[in-house]
């Protein structure tokens, strides 16, 4: 089975995963839980072992795209490996970072992943201590994404990102919050225009809501991907 949820922020919002695991004793490492960015489990060298153990002890496999609140120095220090058709950083046997612009085949379904977003709270953070410039996708990230998508004819089953395309910010219920579009939103718009997909899941905005017919914002809810 494949499930998906929103940001976990390391130990801060981890409780939704542990509660879900307690209610679903039938799940195994062959089941997957996507986290749509701001994973936060790879944050501090001092607490890394403890924080990752929380996730590694879950009965299922945790798959996360990166958000804006990640320690990219620590995250990118992991060696990239091949996994189910795409590149990953293997944090633990059952905790994997799904890298930007990759496509994975899981249980007969294809997933295109593209992490990253701009922090709105940079003013209160310190660069390379609590904020990293790598949160914003690079031209290379977009090039890798298009190379991956070309191989499948720009057609996938699901898209999993942290942020969302610019036009979606102007749709209810996101519209009411007045979120400001950034370069990442404009970059993701290119995928909206070129990729054929069944559904697009994203985090970042700390709400749980359906946006139109084909997009879902996630934070605390855990949904099953049918």
N, C-alpha and C positions, 0 to 999 in steps of 0.2 A: 504494500500500500504506500501511497505517496501523499504527504500532507504539506501544508505551507502555512507560515505565520509571519508576523512582522518583526520589528526590531527586538532584540533581547538585551542589548547594552551590557554584556557580560553578566554579572550576578544580579543586576538591577531588575530586569524583567525575565529572569530565568524561571521564575516560579510557574509560569504558564506551561513550560515544557515538563517540569517535574510533576505538576498536577496531572497533565495529560498522560504522562507515562504511568502514573499510579492508577489511572482509570482504565488503561489499556494494557493489561499484563500479557496480552497475546502478541504484542509487537516484538520484532526481533531486529537484528542488524540488517536484515534484508528489506526492512521498511525504511522509508526516507522521510525526513522532516526538513523542508526548505526554510531558511530564514532570509527574509528579503532585506538584508543589509543592516548596518549598525549592529553587527554580531557582538563586538566588544569583548570577546573572550580572550583575544590576543592583544592585551593592552599594556601590561606592565611586566617587566622581567621578574620583579619581586613577587608578583602574585600569579604568574603565568601557570605554573604547575597546578596550583590549587584551582584556578578558574577553569582550566581545560578539563581537569578531572571531573568537575560537575557535569560537563557536557559528555565526556567520554563514558561516564557511568550510566548514561541514559540507555535504554534497551534498543533504541533505533539509531540509524545513522543520520547525523546532522550535516546538512549541506547549506552553506551560506555564501551569498554574494557580499562583497564589501560595501559598506556605506560610507558616510563621511566621518563618522566617529569611530575610527579604527587607528591602531598604531601601525602605520604602513612600513616603518623601519623593521619592526618585528615580523610582520606578516610576510613581507617580501623576502625575508631572510630564509624562508622555507624553500626547499628545492621544488621546482615544478615537475610534476609527474603526469603521465597519461592515465586517464580514468574514464571509462565509458564513452570514449570518443573525443574527449576534451582535456584541457590542461587543468590541474588542480594543485593547490598547496595542501599536502597531507599534514594536518595538525595533530591528529591522532588516528588510530585505525578507523574510527567511526565518526571523525570530525574533519570535514573537508571544505576548503575554500574554493569555490567555483570562480575561476578567473574571468576577467572581462573579455567579451567577444567570443566565448566558447559555446559549443553545442554538444549536449550530452544525450545519450539514448538510455532511457530508464524504463523498464517494463513496457517496451514497445511504444514509448512516447518520446518526443524530442523536446528538449528545453534549451532555449537560447538565454544566456546570462550576460548581464552587463551592469556591474556595480558602479559605485561612485555617486557623489552629489556635492553641492557646495554647502558649507556650514554657515548658518546665519549668526552663530555666536562666536565667530573668530575673534571678535574684539575683546572677549573675556578669556581667551585661551593663549597659550604660548606655543609658537611654531616649533615643531619637532619634540614637543613635550606633551601637549594635549591637543595639538592640531597639526596636520600634515598636508602639504601642498598636493601630494599624490591623491588626495580625495577627489580631485577633478580629473576626469578621463583625459588622456592625451591623444594626440593625432595618431600615434601608434596603436592605441587601444581601438580606435575606430577603424583603422586599416585592418587590424586582426579580425575585427567583427565582420567586416564586409568580405574578407577572404573566406571566413567560415560560412557565411550566409550564401555566398556564391556557389559553394559546393553543394548546397541543398536547394538551389533555385529560389532562395529567399522565402522558403516555406518551412515553418516549424509548428509544433503543436502549442507550445507555451513559451512565453517570455517572462523572465524573472529579473527585475531590476530593483534598485533602491529608490531612485527618483522616477519621474514620469515625464512624458513629452509635454511641450508647452501648451498645446491646445487643450489637453485634458485638465489643466489648471483652471480653465474657464468654464468647466462643466460642473453642475451640482453633483455632489455636495461640496466639492473642493472650492468652488467659486465663492461660497460664503465666507471662507477664511481669508481670501485676498492674498494667497501665496504669490510671492514675486518670482517670475521666471528668471532662471540663470542660464549660463552657457550650457550646462548639462541638460537642462530641459530642451533647449534648442537642438542639441546633439541627438537626443533621443527621438526628436520629431522625425529625424531621417529614417529611423526604423519603423515608425508608425506609417510613413509614406511608402516604404518599400517592401516590408515583410508581411506575408500572409500568415496569420496565426489564429488559434482558437480562443485563447485567453491570455491576458497580460496581468501579472500580479506585481505589486510594488509595496514598499514600506514608506519610511521617511517622514510621513506627515502625521503620524500618531493618531490616525483615525481608522476605524473599520467601516468600510462603505463600498458598495457597488457603484462604479462610475460608468454609466452607459451600459451596454450589453456585454462588453468584452474586456472590461478592466475592473480590478478589485484592489482597493487600498487596504492594507492589513496592519494591525498593531497587536492587539491582544487576542483576537480570534485565531483559531486554528481550523483551517478548512481542509477537507479531503479533496484531492484532485482526482476526478473520476476518469 
